Amino acid sequence: GQSLGYGFVNYVEAGDADRAIGALNGLKLQTKTIKVSYARPSSASIRDANLYVSGLPKAMGQKEMEQLFSQYGRIITSRILMDQVTG
C-alpha cells in the first residue's frame, strides 16, 4: 500500500486541532514539508476539529502519523489515504 501523501486527523477538542496546526504546519519530515489545515467539515459536530494533512512522506504509516498528532490531544479518527490500485 503506497501512501498518497495526505490524510486526515479528527480531534475530540477543537482547541487541540488548533494547537496541532500551530505546531505542525510547515514541519519538515524527511524531505517533505507538511501542510496542516482545517478540513471541510462534514458535520457541525467536527467543525474546527477535523484536519487535512498534506505533504506526508510516502513511507509514513498510520501509526507514525497518529504518534505525531496525538501529542496535541485525543484523536477520534485518523487515516492516510492510499493508492486504490495497490491498497
PyMOL Python script that loads the backbone (N, CA, C, O; Angstrom):
from pymol import cmd

cmd.read_pdbstr("""\
ATOM      1  N   GLY A   1       0.814  -1.196   0.000  1.00  0.00           N
ATOM      2  CA  GLY A   1       0.000   0.000   0.000  1.00  0.00           C
ATOM      3  C   GLY A   1       0.846   1.243   0.000  1.00  0.00           C
ATOM      4  O   GLY A   1       1.567   1.505   0.962  1.00  0.00           O
ATOM      5  N   GLN A   2       0.771   2.003  -1.048  1.00  0.00           N
ATOM      6  CA  GLN A   2       1.537   3.240  -1.182  1.00  0.00           C
ATOM      7  C   GLN A   2       0.693   4.424  -0.723  1.00  0.00           C
ATOM      8  O   GLN A   2      -0.428   4.621  -1.193  1.00  0.00           O
ATOM      9  N   SER A   3       1.241   5.203   0.197  1.00  0.00           N
ATOM     10  CA  SER A   3       0.566   6.405   0.658  1.00  0.00           C
ATOM     11  C   SER A   3       0.442   7.407  -0.475  1.00  0.00           C
ATOM     12  O   SER A   3       1.332   7.513  -1.318  1.00  0.00           O
ATOM     13  N   LEU A   4      -0.650   8.135  -0.495  1.00  0.00           N
ATOM     14  CA  LEU A   4      -0.817   9.215  -1.467  1.00  0.00           C
ATOM     15  C   LEU A   4      -0.228  10.523  -0.937  1.00  0.00           C
ATOM     16  O   LEU A   4      -0.241  11.539  -1.632  1.00  0.00           O
ATOM     17  N   GLY A   5       0.292  10.494   0.300  1.00  0.00           N
ATOM     18  CA  GLY A   5       0.954  11.674   0.855  1.00  0.00           C
ATOM     19  C   GLY A   5       0.019  12.631   1.566  1.00  0.00           C
ATOM     20  O   GLY A   5       0.416  13.747   1.901  1.00  0.00           O
ATOM     21  N   TYR A   6      -1.228  12.210   1.804  1.00  0.00           N
ATOM     22  CA  TYR A   6      -2.115  13.069   2.572  1.00  0.00           C
ATOM     23  C   TYR A   6      -3.083  12.240   3.388  1.00  0.00           C
ATOM     24  O   TYR A   6      -3.308  11.059   3.121  1.00  0.00           O
ATOM     25  N   GLY A   7      -3.659  12.899   4.404  1.00  0.00           N
ATOM     26  CA  GLY A   7      -4.569  12.190   5.290  1.00  0.00           C
ATOM     27  C   GLY A   7      -5.386  13.157   6.123  1.00  0.00           C
ATOM     28  O   GLY A   7      -5.368  14.368   5.904  1.00  0.00           O
ATOM     29  N   PHE A   8      -6.096  12.598   7.074  1.00  0.00           N
ATOM     30  CA  PHE A   8      -6.987  13.371   7.932  1.00  0.00           C
ATOM     31  C   PHE A   8      -6.799  12.957   9.382  1.00  0.00           C
ATOM     32  O   PHE A   8      -6.553  11.787   9.676  1.00  0.00           O
ATOM     33  N   VAL A   9      -6.916  13.921  10.285  1.00  0.00           N
ATOM     34  CA  VAL A   9      -6.891  13.678  11.719  1.00  0.00           C
ATOM     35  C   VAL A   9      -8.087  14.409  12.302  1.00  0.00           C
ATOM     36  O   VAL A   9      -8.273  15.598  12.046  1.00  0.00           O
ATOM     37  N   ASN A  10      -8.894  13.714  13.078  1.00  0.00           N
ATOM     38  CA  ASN A  10     -10.078  14.305  13.692  1.00  0.00           C
ATOM     39  C   ASN A  10      -9.936  14.248  15.204  1.00  0.00           C
ATOM     40  O   ASN A  10      -9.911  13.165  15.788  1.00  0.00           O
ATOM     41  N   TYR A  11      -9.841  15.404  15.837  1.00  0.00           N
ATOM     42  CA  TYR A  11      -9.681  15.504  17.280  1.00  0.00           C
ATOM     43  C   TYR A  11     -11.021  15.592  17.998  1.00  0.00           C
ATOM     44  O   TYR A  11     -12.029  15.984  17.409  1.00  0.00           O
ATOM     45  N   VAL A  12     -11.023  15.229  19.265  1.00  0.00           N
ATOM     46  CA  VAL A  12     -12.190  15.383  20.113  1.00  0.00           C
ATOM     47  C   VAL A  12     -12.442  16.870  20.366  1.00  0.00           C
ATOM     48  O   VAL A  12     -13.579  17.334  20.275  1.00  0.00           O
ATOM     49  N   GLU A  13     -11.393  17.606  20.678  1.00  0.00           N
ATOM     50  CA  GLU A  13     -11.497  19.027  21.035  1.00  0.00           C
ATOM     51  C   GLU A  13     -10.957  19.916  19.922  1.00  0.00           C
ATOM     52  O   GLU A  13      -9.867  19.679  19.402  1.00  0.00           O
ATOM     53  N   ALA A  14     -11.716  20.927  19.564  1.00  0.00           N
ATOM     54  CA  ALA A  14     -11.301  21.854  18.502  1.00  0.00           C
ATOM     55  C   ALA A  14      -9.996  22.565  18.849  1.00  0.00           C
ATOM     56  O   ALA A  14      -9.179  22.817  17.963  1.00  0.00           O
ATOM     57  N   GLY A  15      -9.790  22.887  20.112  1.00  0.00           N
ATOM     58  CA  GLY A  15      -8.560  23.564  20.527  1.00  0.00           C
ATOM     59  C   GLY A  15      -7.319  22.728  20.266  1.00  0.00           C
ATOM     60  O   GLY A  15      -6.247  23.265  19.986  1.00  0.00           O
ATOM     61  N   ASP A  16      -7.465  21.408  20.359  1.00  0.00           N
ATOM     62  CA  ASP A  16      -6.335  20.522  20.081  1.00  0.00           C
ATOM     63  C   ASP A  16      -5.942  20.593  18.606  1.00  0.00           C
ATOM     64  O   ASP A  16      -4.758  20.585  18.269  1.00  0.00           O
ATOM     65  N   ALA A  17      -6.936  20.662  17.742  1.00  0.00           N
ATOM     66  CA  ALA A  17      -6.671  20.793  16.312  1.00  0.00           C
ATOM     67  C   ALA A  17      -5.931  22.100  16.034  1.00  0.00           C
ATOM     68  O   ALA A  17      -4.996  22.140  15.234  1.00  0.00           O
ATOM     69  N   ASP A  18      -6.356  23.151  16.695  1.00  0.00           N
ATOM     70  CA  ASP A  18      -5.721  24.458  16.519  1.00  0.00           C
ATOM     71  C   ASP A  18      -4.260  24.411  16.969  1.00  0.00           C
ATOM     72  O   ASP A  18      -3.389  24.968  16.300  1.00  0.00           O
ATOM     73  N   ARG A  19      -3.988  23.753  18.094  1.00  0.00           N
ATOM     74  CA  ARG A  19      -2.607  23.624  18.583  1.00  0.00           C
ATOM     75  C   ARG A  19      -1.769  22.792  17.617  1.00  0.00           C
ATOM     76  O   ARG A  19      -0.605  23.114  17.378  1.00  0.00           O
ATOM     77  N   ALA A  20      -2.340  21.734  17.064  1.00  0.00           N
ATOM     78  CA  ALA A  20      -1.607  20.896  16.113  1.00  0.00           C
ATOM     79  C   ALA A  20      -1.250  21.688  14.859  1.00  0.00           C
ATOM     80  O   ALA A  20      -0.142  21.559  14.338  1.00  0.00           O
ATOM     81  N   ILE A  21      -2.175  22.501  14.376  1.00  0.00           N
ATOM     82  CA  ILE A  21      -1.881  23.339  13.208  1.00  0.00           C
ATOM     83  C   ILE A  21      -0.720  24.270  13.529  1.00  0.00           C
ATOM     84  O   ILE A  21       0.225  24.383  12.748  1.00  0.00           O
ATOM     85  N   GLY A  22      -0.792  24.933  14.668  1.00  0.00           N
ATOM     86  CA  GLY A  22       0.256  25.882  15.051  1.00  0.00           C
ATOM     87  C   GLY A  22       1.626  25.236  15.179  1.00  0.00           C
ATOM     88  O   GLY A  22       2.639  25.841  14.829  1.00  0.00           O
ATOM     89  N   ALA A  23       1.658  24.019  15.676  1.00  0.00           N
ATOM     90  CA  ALA A  23       2.933  23.346  15.907  1.00  0.00           C
ATOM     91  C   ALA A  23       3.448  22.576  14.693  1.00  0.00           C
ATOM     92  O   ALA A  23       4.660  22.490  14.490  1.00  0.00           O
ATOM     93  N   LEU A  24       2.551  22.014  13.884  1.00  0.00           N
ATOM     94  CA  LEU A  24       2.987  21.083  12.845  1.00  0.00           C
ATOM     95  C   LEU A  24       2.917  21.618  11.424  1.00  0.00           C
ATOM     96  O   LEU A  24       3.582  21.079  10.539  1.00  0.00           O
ATOM     97  N   ASN A  25       2.130  22.666  11.177  1.00  0.00           N
ATOM     98  CA  ASN A  25       2.063  23.192   9.820  1.00  0.00           C
ATOM     99  C   ASN A  25       3.432  23.729   9.417  1.00  0.00           C
ATOM    100  O   ASN A  25       3.999  24.579  10.102  1.00  0.00           O
ATOM    101  N   GLY A  26       3.954  23.230   8.308  1.00  0.00           N
ATOM    102  CA  GLY A  26       5.270  23.650   7.835  1.00  0.00           C
ATOM    103  C   GLY A  26       6.411  22.799   8.370  1.00  0.00           C
ATOM    104  O   GLY A  26       7.573  23.056   8.054  1.00  0.00           O
ATOM    105  N   LEU A  27       6.098  21.792   9.175  1.00  0.00           N
ATOM    106  CA  LEU A  27       7.130  20.916   9.723  1.00  0.00           C
ATOM    107  C   LEU A  27       7.802  20.127   8.608  1.00  0.00           C
ATOM    108  O   LEU A  27       7.130  19.608   7.717  1.00  0.00           O
ATOM    109  N   LYS A  28       9.116  20.037   8.656  1.00  0.00           N
ATOM    110  CA  LYS A  28       9.871  19.260   7.668  1.00  0.00           C
ATOM    111  C   LYS A  28       9.995  17.834   8.188  1.00  0.00           C
ATOM    112  O   LYS A  28      10.530  17.608   9.273  1.00  0.00           O
ATOM    113  N   LEU A  29       9.495  16.869   7.407  1.00  0.00           N
ATOM    114  CA  LEU A  29       9.605  15.444   7.715  1.00  0.00           C
ATOM    115  C   LEU A  29      10.341  14.788   6.564  1.00  0.00           C
ATOM    116  O   LEU A  29       9.862  14.788   5.430  1.00  0.00           O
ATOM    117  N   GLN A  30      11.497  14.233   6.854  1.00  0.00           N
ATOM    118  CA  GLN A  30      12.356  13.656   5.818  1.00  0.00           C
ATOM    119  C   GLN A  30      12.603  14.735   4.767  1.00  0.00           C
ATOM    120  O   GLN A  30      13.205  15.760   5.086  1.00  0.00           O
ATOM    121  N   THR A  31      12.165  14.543   3.544  1.00  0.00           N
ATOM    122  CA  THR A  31      12.397  15.552   2.505  1.00  0.00           C
ATOM    123  C   THR A  31      11.141  16.351   2.195  1.00  0.00           C
ATOM    124  O   THR A  31      11.128  17.145   1.253  1.00  0.00           O
ATOM    125  N   LYS A  32      10.088  16.151   2.975  1.00  0.00           N
ATOM    126  CA  LYS A  32       8.798  16.803   2.719  1.00  0.00           C
ATOM    127  C   LYS A  32       8.500  17.851   3.777  1.00  0.00           C
ATOM    128  O   LYS A  32       8.927  17.730   4.925  1.00  0.00           O
ATOM    129  N   THR A  33       7.773  18.867   3.385  1.00  0.00           N
ATOM    130  CA  THR A  33       7.245  19.847   4.320  1.00  0.00           C
ATOM    131  C   THR A  33       5.742  19.633   4.356  1.00  0.00           C
ATOM    132  O   THR A  33       5.072  19.741   3.329  1.00  0.00           O
ATOM    133  N   ILE A  34       5.207  19.329   5.539  1.00  0.00           N
ATOM    134  CA  ILE A  34       3.787  19.030   5.621  1.00  0.00           C
ATOM    135  C   ILE A  34       2.967  20.306   5.755  1.00  0.00           C
ATOM    136  O   ILE A  34       3.435  21.313   6.286  1.00  0.00           O
ATOM    137  N   LYS A  35       1.758  20.242   5.270  1.00  0.00           N
ATOM    138  CA  LYS A  35       0.793  21.328   5.417  1.00  0.00           C
ATOM    139  C   LYS A  35      -0.366  20.777   6.246  1.00  0.00           C
ATOM    140  O   LYS A  35      -0.929  19.730   5.927  1.00  0.00           O
ATOM    141  N   VAL A  36      -0.708  21.484   7.297  1.00  0.00           N
ATOM    142  CA  VAL A  36      -1.795  21.072   8.190  1.00  0.00           C
ATOM    143  C   VAL A  36      -2.801  22.211   8.246  1.00  0.00           C
ATOM    144  O   VAL A  36      -2.447  23.340   8.588  1.00  0.00           O
ATOM    145  N   SER A  37      -4.050  21.921   7.912  1.00  0.00           N
ATOM    146  CA  SER A  37      -5.095  22.945   7.933  1.00  0.00           C
ATOM    147  C   SER A  37      -6.424  22.291   8.261  1.00  0.00           C
ATOM    148  O   SER A  37      -6.538  21.065   8.291  1.00  0.00           O
ATOM    149  N   TYR A  38      -7.420  23.117   8.507  1.00  0.00           N
ATOM    150  CA  TYR A  38      -8.748  22.576   8.773  1.00  0.00           C
ATOM    151  C   TYR A  38      -9.308  21.946   7.505  1.00  0.00           C
ATOM    152  O   TYR A  38      -9.162  22.490   6.410  1.00  0.00           O
ATOM    153  N   ALA A  39      -9.947  20.800   7.665  1.00  0.00           N
ATOM    154  CA  ALA A  39     -10.639  20.147   6.560  1.00  0.00           C
ATOM    155  C   ALA A  39     -12.032  20.754   6.459  1.00  0.00           C
ATOM    156  O   ALA A  39     -12.521  21.381   7.399  1.00  0.00           O
ATOM    157  N   ARG A  40     -12.649  20.562   5.329  1.00  0.00           N
ATOM    158  CA  ARG A  40     -14.042  20.991   5.214  1.00  0.00           C
ATOM    159  C   ARG A  40     -14.865  20.140   6.164  1.00  0.00           C
ATOM    160  O   ARG A  40     -14.775  18.913   6.123  1.00  0.00           O
ATOM    161  N   PRO A  41     -15.649  20.754   7.002  1.00  0.00           N
ATOM    162  CA  PRO A  41     -16.419  19.964   7.965  1.00  0.00           C
ATOM    163  C   PRO A  41     -17.514  19.149   7.283  1.00  0.00           C
ATOM    164  O   PRO A  41     -18.241  19.656   6.428  1.00  0.00           O
ATOM    165  N   SER A  42     -17.623  17.875   7.675  1.00  0.00           N
ATOM    166  CA  SER A  42     -18.696  17.049   7.138  1.00  0.00           C
ATOM    167  C   SER A  42     -19.928  17.122   8.037  1.00  0.00           C
ATOM    168  O   SER A  42     -21.019  16.707   7.644  1.00  0.00           O
ATOM    169  N   SER A  43     -19.747  17.648   9.236  1.00  0.00           N
ATOM    170  CA  SER A  43     -20.884  17.865  10.130  1.00  0.00           C
ATOM    171  C   SER A  43     -20.513  18.930  11.152  1.00  0.00           C
ATOM    172  O   SER A  43     -19.334  19.193  11.385  1.00  0.00           O
ATOM    173  N   ALA A  44     -21.505  19.527  11.747  1.00  0.00           N
ATOM    174  CA  ALA A  44     -21.262  20.580  12.730  1.00  0.00           C
ATOM    175  C   ALA A  44     -20.488  20.059  13.936  1.00  0.00           C
ATOM    176  O   ALA A  44     -19.759  20.814  14.578  1.00  0.00           O
ATOM    177  N   SER A  45     -20.643  18.764  14.249  1.00  0.00           N
ATOM    178  CA  SER A  45     -20.012  18.217  15.449  1.00  0.00           C
ATOM    179  C   SER A  45     -18.490  18.131  15.342  1.00  0.00           C
ATOM    180  O   SER A  45     -17.813  18.085  16.370  1.00  0.00           O
ATOM    181  N   ILE A  46     -17.931  18.107  14.127  1.00  0.00           N
ATOM    182  CA  ILE A  46     -16.479  18.032  13.992  1.00  0.00           C
ATOM    183  C   ILE A  46     -15.877  19.304  13.405  1.00  0.00           C
ATOM    184  O   ILE A  46     -14.683  19.345  13.109  1.00  0.00           O
ATOM    185  N   ARG A  47     -16.680  20.323  13.238  1.00  0.00           N
ATOM    186  CA  ARG A  47     -16.163  21.589  12.716  1.00  0.00           C
ATOM    187  C   ARG A  47     -15.005  22.065  13.588  1.00  0.00           C
ATOM    188  O   ARG A  47     -15.089  22.016  14.815  1.00  0.00           O
ATOM    189  N   ASP A  48     -13.958  22.512  12.976  1.00  0.00           N
ATOM    190  CA  ASP A  48     -12.764  23.022  13.650  1.00  0.00           C
ATOM    191  C   ASP A  48     -11.988  21.963  14.419  1.00  0.00           C
ATOM    192  O   ASP A  48     -11.075  22.306  15.170  1.00  0.00           O
ATOM    193  N   ALA A  49     -12.324  20.689  14.255  1.00  0.00           N
ATOM    194  CA  ALA A  49     -11.557  19.622  14.907  1.00  0.00           C
ATOM    195  C   ALA A  49     -11.030  18.621  13.887  1.00  0.00           C
ATOM    196  O   ALA A  49     -10.287  17.708  14.247  1.00  0.00           O
ATOM    197  N   ASN A  50     -11.401  18.780  12.624  1.00  0.00           N
ATOM    198  CA  ASN A  50     -11.004  17.853  11.572  1.00  0.00           C
ATOM    199  C   ASN A  50      -9.914  18.506  10.732  1.00  0.00           C
ATOM    200  O   ASN A  50     -10.132  19.560  10.135  1.00  0.00           O
ATOM    201  N   LEU A  51      -8.737  17.875  10.684  1.00  0.00           N
ATOM    202  CA  LEU A  51      -7.604  18.443   9.980  1.00  0.00           C
ATOM    203  C   LEU A  51      -7.304  17.700   8.694  1.00  0.00           C
ATOM    204  O   LEU A  51      -7.489  16.487   8.603  1.00  0.00           O
ATOM    205  N   TYR A  52      -6.840  18.441   7.704  1.00  0.00           N
ATOM    206  CA  TYR A  52      -6.339  17.884   6.455  1.00  0.00           C
ATOM    207  C   TYR A  52      -4.827  18.023   6.511  1.00  0.00           C
ATOM    208  O   TYR A  52      -4.315  19.105   6.803  1.00  0.00           O
ATOM    209  N   VAL A  53      -4.107  16.946   6.237  1.00  0.00           N
ATOM    210  CA  VAL A  53      -2.649  16.951   6.288  1.00  0.00           C
ATOM    211  C   VAL A  53      -2.128  16.536   4.917  1.00  0.00           C
ATOM    212  O   VAL A  53      -2.483  15.470   4.412  1.00  0.00           O
ATOM    213  N   SER A  54      -1.300  17.361   4.323  1.00  0.00           N
ATOM    214  CA  SER A  54      -0.722  17.007   3.023  1.00  0.00           C
ATOM    215  C   SER A  54       0.791  17.094   3.090  1.00  0.00           C
ATOM    216  O   SER A  54       1.352  17.698   4.004  1.00  0.00           O
ATOM    217  N   GLY A  55       1.440  16.487   2.116  1.00  0.00           N
ATOM    218  CA  GLY A  55       2.896  16.500   2.058  1.00  0.00           C
ATOM    219  C   GLY A  55       3.537  15.446   2.942  1.00  0.00           C
ATOM    220  O   GLY A  55       4.730  15.527   3.234  1.00  0.00           O
ATOM    221  N   LEU A  56       2.760  14.456   3.373  1.00  0.00           N
ATOM    222  CA  LEU A  56       3.331  13.408   4.217  1.00  0.00           C
ATOM    223  C   LEU A  56       4.332  12.578   3.417  1.00  0.00           C
ATOM    224  O   LEU A  56       4.120  12.318   2.233  1.00  0.00           O
ATOM    225  N   PRO A  57       5.422  12.163   4.063  1.00  0.00           N
ATOM    226  CA  PRO A  57       6.346  11.264   3.369  1.00  0.00           C
ATOM    227  C   PRO A  57       5.620   9.984   2.972  1.00  0.00           C
ATOM    228  O   PRO A  57       4.798   9.473   3.732  1.00  0.00           O
ATOM    229  N   LYS A  58       5.918   9.471   1.793  1.00  0.00           N
ATOM    230  CA  LYS A  58       5.237   8.269   1.297  1.00  0.00           C
ATOM    231  C   LYS A  58       5.442   7.076   2.227  1.00  0.00           C
ATOM    232  O   LYS A  58       4.596   6.183   2.279  1.00  0.00           O
ATOM    233  N   ALA A  59       6.544   7.050   2.953  1.00  0.00           N
ATOM    234  CA  ALA A  59       6.836   5.922   3.845  1.00  0.00           C
ATOM    235  C   ALA A  59       6.140   6.043   5.199  1.00  0.00           C
ATOM    236  O   ALA A  59       6.163   5.093   5.982  1.00  0.00           O
ATOM    237  N   MET A  60       5.520   7.194   5.494  1.00  0.00           N
ATOM    238  CA  MET A  60       4.868   7.374   6.792  1.00  0.00           C
ATOM    239  C   MET A  60       3.608   6.524   6.859  1.00  0.00           C
ATOM    240  O   MET A  60       2.769   6.558   5.959  1.00  0.00           O
ATOM    241  N   GLY A  61       3.491   5.767   7.933  1.00  0.00           N
ATOM    242  CA  GLY A  61       2.325   4.926   8.133  1.00  0.00           C
ATOM    243  C   GLY A  61       1.325   5.552   9.082  1.00  0.00           C
ATOM    244  O   GLY A  61       1.575   6.598   9.681  1.00  0.00           O
ATOM    245  N   GLN A  62       0.201   4.896   9.204  1.00  0.00           N
ATOM    246  CA  GLN A  62      -0.883   5.351  10.072  1.00  0.00           C
ATOM    247  C   GLN A  62      -0.400   5.559  11.514  1.00  0.00           C
ATOM    248  O   GLN A  62      -0.686   6.583  12.134  1.00  0.00           O
ATOM    249  N   LYS A  63       0.322   4.589  12.023  1.00  0.00           N
ATOM    250  CA  LYS A  63       0.792   4.653  13.414  1.00  0.00           C
ATOM    251  C   LYS A  63       1.710   5.854  13.636  1.00  0.00           C
ATOM    252  O   LYS A  63       1.600   6.538  14.653  1.00  0.00           O
ATOM    253  N   GLU A  64       2.615   6.111  12.689  1.00  0.00           N
ATOM    254  CA  GLU A  64       3.530   7.246  12.834  1.00  0.00           C
ATOM    255  C   GLU A  64       2.782   8.576  12.792  1.00  0.00           C
ATOM    256  O   GLU A  64       3.105   9.498  13.541  1.00  0.00           O
ATOM    257  N   MET A  65       1.789   8.675  11.921  1.00  0.00           N
ATOM    258  CA  MET A  65       1.015   9.912  11.859  1.00  0.00           C
ATOM    259  C   MET A  65       0.259  10.117  13.169  1.00  0.00           C
ATOM    260  O   MET A  65       0.230  11.229  13.697  1.00  0.00           O
ATOM    261  N   GLU A  66      -0.352   9.060  13.698  1.00  0.00           N
ATOM    262  CA  GLU A  66      -1.073   9.188  14.968  1.00  0.00           C
ATOM    263  C   GLU A  66      -0.139   9.564  16.109  1.00  0.00           C
ATOM    264  O   GLU A  66      -0.512  10.361  16.970  1.00  0.00           O
ATOM    265  N   GLN A  67       1.068   9.005  16.132  1.00  0.00           N
ATOM    266  CA  GLN A  67       2.029   9.368  17.173  1.00  0.00           C
ATOM    267  C   GLN A  67       2.383  10.847  17.097  1.00  0.00           C
ATOM    268  O   GLN A  67       2.483  11.519  18.123  1.00  0.00           O
ATOM    269  N   LEU A  68       2.570  11.347  15.898  1.00  0.00           N
ATOM    270  CA  LEU A  68       2.910  12.755  15.713  1.00  0.00           C
ATOM    271  C   LEU A  68       1.786  13.664  16.185  1.00  0.00           C
ATOM    272  O   LEU A  68       2.036  14.641  16.891  1.00  0.00           O
ATOM    273  N   PHE A  69       0.542  13.353  15.801  1.00  0.00           N
ATOM    274  CA  PHE A  69      -0.585  14.231  16.101  1.00  0.00           C
ATOM    275  C   PHE A  69      -1.184  14.010  17.487  1.00  0.00           C
ATOM    276  O   PHE A  69      -1.840  14.910  18.013  1.00  0.00           O
ATOM    277  N   SER A  70      -0.981  12.857  18.087  1.00  0.00           N
ATOM    278  CA  SER A  70      -1.571  12.588  19.406  1.00  0.00           C
ATOM    279  C   SER A  70      -0.928  13.419  20.508  1.00  0.00           C
ATOM    280  O   SER A  70      -1.473  13.505  21.608  1.00  0.00           O
ATOM    281  N   GLN A  71       0.206  14.023  20.239  1.00  0.00           N
ATOM    282  CA  GLN A  71       0.849  14.912  21.213  1.00  0.00           C
ATOM    283  C   GLN A  71      -0.016  16.133  21.516  1.00  0.00           C
ATOM    284  O   GLN A  71       0.190  16.802  22.529  1.00  0.00           O
ATOM    285  N   TYR A  72      -0.977  16.428  20.649  1.00  0.00           N
ATOM    286  CA  TYR A  72      -1.754  17.659  20.777  1.00  0.00           C
ATOM    287  C   TYR A  72      -3.175  17.432  21.264  1.00  0.00           C
ATOM    288  O   TYR A  72      -3.924  18.393  21.440  1.00  0.00           O
ATOM    289  N   GLY A  73      -3.559  16.191  21.482  1.00  0.00           N
ATOM    290  CA  GLY A  73      -4.890  15.916  22.007  1.00  0.00           C
ATOM    291  C   GLY A  73      -5.394  14.548  21.600  1.00  0.00           C
ATOM    292  O   GLY A  73      -4.755  13.827  20.834  1.00  0.00           O
ATOM    293  N   ARG A  74      -6.558  14.210  22.133  1.00  0.00           N
ATOM    294  CA  ARG A  74      -7.157  12.903  21.860  1.00  0.00           C
ATOM    295  C   ARG A  74      -7.753  12.874  20.459  1.00  0.00           C
ATOM    296  O   ARG A  74      -8.536  13.747  20.087  1.00  0.00           O
ATOM    297  N   ILE A  75      -7.378  11.869  19.696  1.00  0.00           N
ATOM    298  CA  ILE A  75      -7.818  11.725  18.314  1.00  0.00           C
ATOM    299  C   ILE A  75      -9.020  10.801  18.264  1.00  0.00           C
ATOM    300  O   ILE A  75      -9.019   9.734  18.878  1.00  0.00           O
ATOM    301  N   ILE A  76     -10.049  11.213  17.530  1.00  0.00           N
ATOM    302  CA  ILE A  76     -11.215  10.357  17.304  1.00  0.00           C
ATOM    303  C   ILE A  76     -10.881   9.360  16.201  1.00  0.00           C
ATOM    304  O   ILE A  76     -11.007   8.150  16.388  1.00  0.00           O
ATOM    305  N   THR A  77     -10.456   9.874  15.054  1.00  0.00           N
ATOM    306  CA  THR A  77     -10.096   9.039  13.916  1.00  0.00           C
ATOM    307  C   THR A  77      -8.942   9.689  13.169  1.00  0.00           C
ATOM    308  O   THR A  77      -8.725  10.898  13.258  1.00  0.00           O
ATOM    309  N   SER A  78      -8.215   8.873  12.438  1.00  0.00           N
ATOM    310  CA  SER A  78      -7.191   9.399  11.536  1.00  0.00           C
ATOM    311  C   SER A  78      -7.014   8.375  10.426  1.00  0.00           C
ATOM    312  O   SER A  78      -7.268   7.184  10.608  1.00  0.00           O
ATOM    313  N   ARG A  79      -6.583   8.854   9.297  1.00  0.00           N
ATOM    314  CA  ARG A  79      -6.322   7.937   8.188  1.00  0.00           C
ATOM    315  C   ARG A  79      -5.412   8.598   7.176  1.00  0.00           C
ATOM    316  O   ARG A  79      -5.456   9.808   6.951  1.00  0.00           O
ATOM    317  N   ILE A  80      -4.591   7.764   6.580  1.00  0.00           N
ATOM    318  CA  ILE A  80      -3.759   8.185   5.461  1.00  0.00           C
ATOM    319  C   ILE A  80      -4.397   7.575   4.225  1.00  0.00           C
ATOM    320  O   ILE A  80      -4.663   6.373   4.191  1.00  0.00           O
ATOM    321  N   LEU A  81      -4.640   8.377   3.231  1.00  0.00           N
ATOM    322  CA  LEU A  81      -5.244   7.861   2.009  1.00  0.00           C
ATOM    323  C   LEU A  81      -4.202   7.083   1.221  1.00  0.00           C
ATOM    324  O   LEU A  81      -3.051   7.502   1.090  1.00  0.00           O
ATOM    325  N   MET A  82      -4.632   5.946   0.704  1.00  0.00           N
ATOM    326  CA  MET A  82      -3.748   5.030  -0.004  1.00  0.00           C
ATOM    327  C   MET A  82      -4.175   4.889  -1.466  1.00  0.00           C
ATOM    328  O   MET A  82      -5.334   5.108  -1.817  1.00  0.00           O
ATOM    329  N   ASP A  83      -3.224   4.524  -2.291  1.00  0.00           N
ATOM    330  CA  ASP A  83      -3.479   4.246  -3.696  1.00  0.00           C
ATOM    331  C   ASP A  83      -4.512   3.133  -3.799  1.00  0.00           C
ATOM    332  O   ASP A  83      -4.346   2.081  -3.182  1.00  0.00           O
ATOM    333  N   GLN A  84      -5.571   3.348  -4.566  1.00  0.00           N
ATOM    334  CA  GLN A  84      -6.649   2.385  -4.690  1.00  0.00           C
ATOM    335  C   GLN A  84      -6.224   1.100  -5.416  1.00  0.00           C
ATOM    336  O   GLN A  84      -6.819   0.045  -5.195  1.00  0.00           O
ATOM    337  N   VAL A  85      -5.216   1.178  -6.266  1.00  0.00           N
ATOM    338  CA  VAL A  85      -4.775   0.008  -7.006  1.00  0.00           C
ATOM    339  C   VAL A  85      -3.915  -0.898  -6.117  1.00  0.00           C
ATOM    340  O   VAL A  85      -4.094  -2.116  -6.104  1.00  0.00           O
ATOM    341  N   THR A  86      -2.978  -0.289  -5.372  1.00  0.00           N
ATOM    342  CA  THR A  86      -2.066  -1.078  -4.563  1.00  0.00           C
ATOM    343  C   THR A  86      -2.561  -1.306  -3.143  1.00  0.00           C
ATOM    344  O   THR A  86      -2.005  -2.128  -2.415  1.00  0.00           O
ATOM    345  N   GLY A  87      -3.616  -0.576  -2.741  1.00  0.00           N
ATOM    346  CA  GLY A  87      -4.146  -0.734  -1.386  1.00  0.00           C
ATOM    347  C   GLY A  87      -3.470   0.191  -0.421  1.00  0.00           C
ATOM    348  O   GLY A  87      -3.795   0.190   0.766  1.00  0.00           O
TER     349      GLY A  87
END
""", "prot")
cmd.dss("prot")
cmd.show_as("cartoon", "prot")
cmd.util.cbc("prot")
cmd.orient("prot")
